[in-house]
Amino acid sequence: MSNQPASRVANYSFMDPNVMSDPYEFYEVLQQEQPVYLMPETGMYMVTRYDSVRQVLTQPDVFSNDTSLAADKSLQSEHAQKYQSILEEKGWGHVQTLQRTDPPEHSRYRKLLDRVFTASRVKELGPSVDNISDELIDHFVDRGSCEFVSEYAMPFPGIVIAEQLGLDRSKITTFKRWGDAMLSMATRIMSEEEVIATAEIELEAQHFLADIFEDRRANPQPDLISALVHAHGDDMAPLTMHELQNLMHQLITGGFETTQSAISHAIWLLVRQPELQDQLHSDPAKIKKFVEESLRWESPVQGLFRVTKSDVELDGTMIPAGSFVIARYAAANRDADKFECPHQFDLSRKNAGAHLAFGSGPHFCVGAMLARREMTTAVGDLTRRLKNIRLAQPLPDPVHEFSIAFSPIAKMELQFEKR
């Protein structure tokens, strides 16, 4: 009889909504027993240790961002071609741009976006960001309650990105609907009927955006869409309609879901640790540290996908070429080898900024500076204007909607007093 202890891994499944919603116990088990975990439900390899996740993110020559290289192994392997065919027939099929390409091709797209999301540009946006935040709080501050996600966490970053793109801020609910549809193919396994319905929603977005692109060609405005439409020069050919569509796909989804989730989780943290509300109000200098530790503690992006371009061994596991790999940011950010007492929220943590919530390497999130500015503003304004922030009713069980890549909170009813 073997004296080896039984593996605890079999006690969990990421297809269990409860595990997906609160995965940190499973992450710890995986880091101890199977740091590179072959998910039996999907055939994908999940990488959980900090150093290994960083290796995946910084070696695009081995771990490619072009997931079309193994579309037959994606979550929608059975229906991926169906989705693409619908877009090709009625709109514009997906092509790989920006975060879905590897260097040197990636550098062309990154150069475009880096011109916009600069430190100086984010600083210039400061007054506008502040005004949008205060405007949203004005709508509910005297009421003493709000549905936080729909009244603040979603519209705040949504309005900011819409205005930067040059889109009508009154349509952010529609843009959010489009963004959710665009992300769904990478977040859960869908039926053929769901895939077809999702493609139709993306087509709706594509044709709306195509009209905007054509308008900006003829009538340039001081916005990001105009910059993309007219971006060309000695080292850059004009972007095609397919490229423009794919870039907007990424900007809309990134501008809504991830920052919305980061803000929601930060405020949920203040609800669970209410003493922090007064600490941040009395000492706003701590807000930046709070934001970094919040991003580490509950990463809005749980993990993103790569495809191996060759056989590669990682943490003692051989991953074959052409395999889907999930670099699990949230697991890395709770790795005890990198962060002392990783499951404890520590406002004085010295290395909180080493988190991988925005990725690492050449594909480090292009909007990270803006997202940090939005989070800092949100936490600062909410603790400055509200006190005793608490749940008006319990969050659902599980708290998060099912998503392999993200951790979305759909609804959070709050009560509070006005400071």
ChimeraX attribute file (.defattr): number of C-alpha atoms within 10 A of each C-alpha:
attribute: neighborCount
match mode: 1-to-1
recipient: residues
	/A:1	3
	/A:2	5
	/A:3	5
	/A:4	6
	/A:5	6
	/A:6	8
	/A:7	11
	/A:8	13
	/A:9	15
	/A:10	7
	/A:11	7
	/A:12	15
	/A:13	16
	/A:14	19
	/A:15	17
	/A:16	11
	/A:17	18
	/A:18	17
	/A:19	16
	/A:20	24
	/A:21	21
	/A:22	16
	/A:23	18
	/A:24	18
	/A:25	13
	/A:26	19
	/A:27	24
	/A:28	21
	/A:29	15
	/A:30	21
	/A:31	22
	/A:32	14
	/A:33	13
	/A:34	21
	/A:35	23
	/A:36	26
	/A:37	19
	/A:38	18
	/A:39	14
	/A:40	11
	/A:41	10
	/A:42	16
	/A:43	15
	/A:44	22
	/A:45	24
	/A:46	24
	/A:47	30
	/A:48	30
	/A:49	30
	/A:50	25
	/A:51	15
	/A:52	18
	/A:53	25
	/A:54	20
	/A:55	18
	/A:56	25
	/A:57	25
	/A:58	17
	/A:59	13
	/A:60	21
	/A:61	13
	/A:62	18
	/A:63	26
	/A:64	25
	/A:65	25
	/A:66	22
	/A:67	22
	/A:68	18
	/A:69	17
	/A:70	17
	/A:71	18
	/A:72	16
	/A:73	19
	/A:74	23
	/A:75	21
	/A:76	23
	/A:77	14
	/A:78	15
	/A:79	22
	/A:80	18
	/A:81	13
	/A:82	16
	/A:83	20
	/A:84	16
	/A:85	16
	/A:86	17
	/A:87	19
	/A:88	13
	/A:89	9
	/A:90	14
	/A:91	21
	/A:92	21
	/A:93	17
	/A:94	17
	/A:95	16
	/A:96	18
	/A:97	23
	/A:98	24
	/A:99	19
	/A:100	20
	/A:101	21
	/A:102	20
	/A:103	15
	/A:104	8
	/A:105	13
	/A:106	18
	/A:107	18
	/A:108	16
	/A:109	19
	/A:110	17
	/A:111	11
	/A:112	17
	/A:113	19
	/A:114	13
	/A:115	12
	/A:116	17
	/A:117	16
	/A:118	15
	/A:119	13
	/A:120	10
	/A:121	13
	/A:122	19
	/A:123	14
	/A:124	11
	/A:125	15
	/A:126	15
	/A:127	11
	/A:128	12
	/A:129	22
	/A:130	16
	/A:131	11
	/A:132	18
	/A:133	24
	/A:134	18
	/A:135	13
	/A:136	15
	/A:137	21
	/A:138	12
	/A:139	12
	/A:140	16
	/A:141	19
	/A:142	12
	/A:143	12
	/A:144	14
	/A:145	17
	/A:146	20
	/A:147	17
	/A:148	22
	/A:149	20
	/A:150	16
	/A:151	14
	/A:152	24
	/A:153	26
	/A:154	24
	/A:155	24
	/A:156	28
	/A:157	28
	/A:158	26
	/A:159	23
	/A:160	21
	/A:161	21
	/A:162	23
	/A:163	15
	/A:164	15
	/A:165	20
	/A:166	17
	/A:167	18
	/A:168	11
	/A:169	16
	/A:170	11
	/A:171	12
	/A:172	20
	/A:173	15
	/A:174	12
	/A:175	20
	/A:176	19
	/A:177	15
	/A:178	21
	/A:179	24
	/A:180	19
	/A:181	21
	/A:182	20
	/A:183	19
	/A:184	18
	/A:185	20
	/A:186	18
	/A:187	18
	/A:188	15
	/A:189	20
	/A:190	17
	/A:191	12
	/A:192	15
	/A:193	10
	/A:194	15
	/A:195	20
	/A:196	16
	/A:197	14
	/A:198	21
	/A:199	23
	/A:200	18
	/A:201	16
	/A:202	21
	/A:203	20
	/A:204	14
	/A:205	22
	/A:206	24
	/A:207	15
	/A:208	11
	/A:209	18
	/A:210	17
	/A:211	10
	/A:212	17
	/A:213	21
	/A:214	14
	/A:215	14
	/A:216	20
	/A:217	15
	/A:218	9
	/A:219	10
	/A:220	15
	/A:221	14
	/A:222	11
	/A:223	16
	/A:224	21
	/A:225	23
	/A:226	21
	/A:227	19
	/A:228	22
	/A:229	20
	/A:230	16
	/A:231	13
	/A:232	13
	/A:233	8
	/A:234	5
	/A:235	6
	/A:236	11
	/A:237	11
	/A:238	13
	/A:239	16
	/A:240	10
	/A:241	16
	/A:242	17
	/A:243	20
	/A:244	20
	/A:245	24
	/A:246	20
	/A:247	22
	/A:248	18
	/A:249	19
	/A:250	17
	/A:251	18
	/A:252	20
	/A:253	21
	/A:254	21
	/A:255	22
	/A:256	26
	/A:257	24
	/A:258	22
	/A:259	26
	/A:260	26
	/A:261	22
	/A:262	27
	/A:263	30
	/A:264	24
	/A:265	22
	/A:266	21
	/A:267	25
	/A:268	20
	/A:269	17
	/A:270	20
	/A:271	17
	/A:272	12
	/A:273	12
	/A:274	16
	/A:275	11
	/A:276	18
	/A:277	22
	/A:278	16
	/A:279	14
	/A:280	19
	/A:281	20
	/A:282	12
	/A:283	9
	/A:284	18
	/A:285	12
	/A:286	16
	/A:287	22
	/A:288	20
	/A:289	20
	/A:290	24
	/A:291	22
	/A:292	21
	/A:293	26
	/A:294	26
	/A:295	26
	/A:296	28
	/A:297	25
	/A:298	25
	/A:299	27
	/A:300	27
	/A:301	25
	/A:302	22
	/A:303	25
	/A:304	19
	/A:305	23
	/A:306	26
	/A:307	28
	/A:308	24
	/A:309	18
	/A:310	15
	/A:311	13
	/A:312	14
	/A:313	11
	/A:314	15
	/A:315	14
	/A:316	10
	/A:317	14
	/A:318	11
	/A:319	19
	/A:320	15
	/A:321	15
	/A:322	20
	/A:323	22
	/A:324	28
	/A:325	25
	/A:326	25
	/A:327	29
	/A:328	29
	/A:329	30
	/A:330	27
	/A:331	31
	/A:332	31
	/A:333	28
	/A:334	28
	/A:335	22
	/A:336	16
	/A:337	13
	/A:338	17
	/A:339	20
	/A:340	14
	/A:341	13
	/A:342	18
	/A:343	17
	/A:344	12
	/A:345	17
	/A:346	16
	/A:347	17
	/A:348	11
	/A:349	17
	/A:350	12
	/A:351	14
	/A:352	23
	/A:353	15
	/A:354	14
	/A:355	24
	/A:356	24
	/A:357	28
	/A:358	21
	/A:359	22
	/A:360	18
	/A:361	14
	/A:362	17
	/A:363	21
	/A:364	15
	/A:365	15
	/A:366	21
	/A:367	20
	/A:368	15
	/A:369	17
	/A:370	24
	/A:371	22
	/A:372	19
	/A:373	19
	/A:374	24
	/A:375	29
	/A:376	19
	/A:377	21
	/A:378	26
	/A:379	22
	/A:380	20
	/A:381	17
	/A:382	20
	/A:383	25
	/A:384	17
	/A:385	16
	/A:386	20
	/A:387	18
	/A:388	18
	/A:389	22
	/A:390	21
	/A:391	18
	/A:392	14
	/A:393	10
	/A:394	11
	/A:395	15
	/A:396	12
	/A:397	10
	/A:398	14
	/A:399	19
	/A:400	19
	/A:401	18
	/A:402	21
	/A:403	21
	/A:404	22
	/A:405	22
	/A:406	24
	/A:407	26
	/A:408	21
	/A:409	22
	/A:410	17
	/A:411	16
	/A:412	22
	/A:413	16
	/A:414	21
	/A:415	19
	/A:416	19
	/A:417	15
	/A:418	16
	/A:419	11
